Amino acid sequence: MTKDKLLERSIPIVVLLAGLLSLSACGGVSQTATTPPPPPCTTNCGASLGSVTNAAALSACPTGYATGMNCWQATVVCPNTADLTVTYGYMAPLGTIKGTIFFHGGGAGDVPLGIPKFIDPYTQAGYALVQMAWASSWEDTGLTTKDVGVSACRPATLMNYIFQQVATSGGAKCAQGFSAGSAAVAYALSWYGASSYLDNVELLSGPVFSDIEQGCKVPSPAPLNVCAPGQFGCMGATPFLDSPSYNTGPDGSGTATGVGNITGDASCGGLATTSAQSNANWKAMSIVNGTTTPSFSYPKTSMAGWVCSNGLNPSAAQGNIFYQQFTSTAQIADFSLNPVANCTGAEGVDTGTVSSGESGALAISNDMIAHCIVRH
C-alpha cells in the first residue's frame, strides 16, 4: 500500500510481504455472476455492505495463488467508493471440510497472502482456503473524498460474499489478516457485522488503523504500553513500549505519507502541528473512533493478535488500541494478545518466537487450527 508498505511483514517497513507463494496452476469453475443481497443481519450489524458483481471464472490463477486453486475475478461495489476489481481463489481439501480460512494481505492488499508455512498446515488440517488480491489499494475510496472506514466496506463485502456464495461446504468461518489486512478484518468485525458469522480470526501485525488520529497527529502522542500488567488476554506477557505514530522517513516518505494519501490529508505525520479538524477526521475513520457505532462485542468469535515487540513501527501500539477494547469473556468467545520476539524486520511475526519458544508461524497456525471451530 502506499501507507502500509511500511507496515509490512518480515522485511523492512516499506516493502510488501516477502516470500508469498509463487504457485499457480488453477482451474476455472462457473459461478453466479451477481451476488444476491446478503441475508438479514440480526446482531452487531454495523454499516451497510456493498455487493459483488460480474464474477467470472479465470482459466488459471495469477502467480501467488496456491496450486490447485480455482480463481475468479469480480467487481466490489460499495457506497461512496469507486468500484474495485478483485481476484480471489478458492481451494478445498480432500475429504471432509473442517472450515474455510479467508486470507487478506497487507499493504494495498494487491498481493495474495498465504505463504506455505500457513497454507500447508491449514490444508492438511482439513480447511478450505481463500486467497485474494485487489487491483489497487482497498483503502483508497478512489473518489475525491477519502475515508478508510468507508473503504473498509470492500473487504467486508468480499468476505461476506465468499462465505455466502463460494465457501458453501459448511464448517467454521475464519479469517487471517496481516498488517493492513488485519485492519480490514477488524473493520469487518467492528463496523460491518462480521462477528455475526466469523468463528475465529488471527490478526498479524496490527490492526494498523485502530486510531488513525494517534498515528497521524503532530505533536506525536506518547508511546503506549503494550500488554500492560493486568491487560485482558495478555496472559502474563512481558509489557513493552511502542509508538502509535506512523513512521516518516527523512525524505518525507514512509507510512505517514501513505496514510495521508488514503485519508486525503497530507498533514499526517508532517512537521507542523495538525489541526483540530484533521485530528477529528482521522479519529472518525478509525476502527476505534470513540463513538458507539463500532461494536466490540463478539460473543461467538474467537480472536488472537500477534505483534512484534521490537518497536520498529506502530503496528503493535495501533493493534493494542483495538485489543484494549476487550476486557472480559462476556465480550468475546476467546482472546489472546501475543507479543513476538526476534521478528525479522518490523512486522515479521511469522519469523519470530513466542513465549512458549515456538516460532511465530507455528504458534499462529496452531492457534488457528485449535480455534477455527463452528461457533455460530
Sequence and secondary structure as in RCSB ss.txt:
>XXXX:A:sequence
MTKDKLLERSIPIVVLLAGLLSLSACGGVSQTATTPPPPPCTTNCGASLGSVTNAAALSACPTGYATGMNCWQAT
VVCPNTADLTVTYGYMAPLGTIKGTIFFHGGGAGDVPLGIPKFIDPYTQAGYALVQMAWASSWEDTGLTTKDVGV
SACRPATLMNYIFQQVATSGGAKCAQGFSAGSAAVAYALSWYGASSYLDNVELLSGPVFSDIEQGCKVPSPAPLN
VCAPGQFGCMGATPFLDSPSYNTGPDGSGTATGVGNITGDASCGGLATTSAQSNANWKAMSIVNGTTTPSFSYPK
TSMAGWVCSNGLNPSAAQGNIFYQQFTSTAQIADFSLNPVANCTGAEGVDTGTVSSGESGALAISNDMIAHCIVR
H
>XXXX:A:secstr
 TTGGGG SSS TTS  SS       B     SS        SS  S   EEEEEEE SS  TTS TT EEEEEE
EE TTS  EEEEEEEE  SSS  EEEEEE STTS S    HHHHHHHHHTTEEEEEEEESS TTS SSSS  HHH
HTHHHHHHHHHIIIII  S SEEEEEEETHHHHHHHHHHHTS GGGT  EEEEES  TTTTHHHHH SS    EE
ET TT TT TT   EEE  S    TTS SHHHHHHHHHT TTTT SS   HHHHHHHHHTSSS SSSSS   EEE
EEEEEEEESS SSTHHHHHHHHHTT  STTTEEEEEEEEEBS BTTTBTTTSB TTS BHHHHHHHHHHHH S  
 
